[in-house]
Amino acid sequence: MPPVHPRPCTVLARLTLSVLERASADSAIWREPEVHRAVLISGLSVLVGGLAQLQADLG
């Protein structure tokens, strides 16, 4: 049986959640505007990747 590789959007979602979990321990990190931008971009990337995957599965 060939190895099963996770989809890129799944990997990005897991990485994003992992970073957010680590960042939640340090409330000072949220003072940085770059953190807000990174979370927004990561979330949007996961959303777009998930929608593309859903469209491919339905199409």
Secondary structure, 3 states (H helix, E strand, C coil): CCCCCCCHHHHHHHHHHHHHHHHCCCHHHHHCHHHHHHHHHHHHHHHHHHHHHHHHHHC
